[in-house]
Amino acid sequence: MSSTIANRYAQALFQLALEKQVVAEVNVDLEELVKVIETTPELVSLLATPKFSIERKKQIVAEVFATANPMVVNMLELLIDKKRVNEIGNLAKSFKKLAAEAQGSAEATVYSTRALTDSEKDEISSSFGKLVGKEKLTITNVIEPSILGGVRVQIGNYIFDNTVASKLDNLKRTLVG
């Protein structure tokens, strides 16, 4: 869940990236940053520990993320200054959401009994994208055998459930009362 603080930092970074026309590049760098943090949680611990000076932490960030966009490095340094390093993951999620909205797309999770083909994903993206007012959807496919068949699509707070399991539940409620 994104925090209010992370949303504010993400909004500021997004506005700056939009001005400089590097939203996609910053988004990719933030995704890579999250991967690094997930694979090496010691990095966040190191950046959060009071054992090192703020200058030393900034130096470490500059060395580790030398190839990243300078805006991302500056944001990391700001988070170090404000002792908000633990918000990096939430900031990246908020930024990704802002970038998707600006491009007319949204994140969608599709639950199915098997992996979807690219053409099925495209079809779902175009038809459900229209329902929520987006040009396209970035689909994450989750395989869930318990739905028996059909698909369940979740886009933000919207859930479109066309699964055999939900239809059986509805039938059961109708028959049992």
Secondary structure, 3 states (H helix, E strand, C coil): CCCHHHHHHHHHHHHHHHHHCCHHHHHHHHHHHHHHHHHCCHHHHHHHCCCCCHHHHHHHHHHHCCCCCHHHHHHHHHHHHCCCHHHHHHHHHHHHHHHHHHCCEEEEEEEECCCCCHHHHHHHHHHHHHHCCCCEEEEEEEECHHHCCEEEEEECCEEEEEEHHHHHHHHHHHHHC
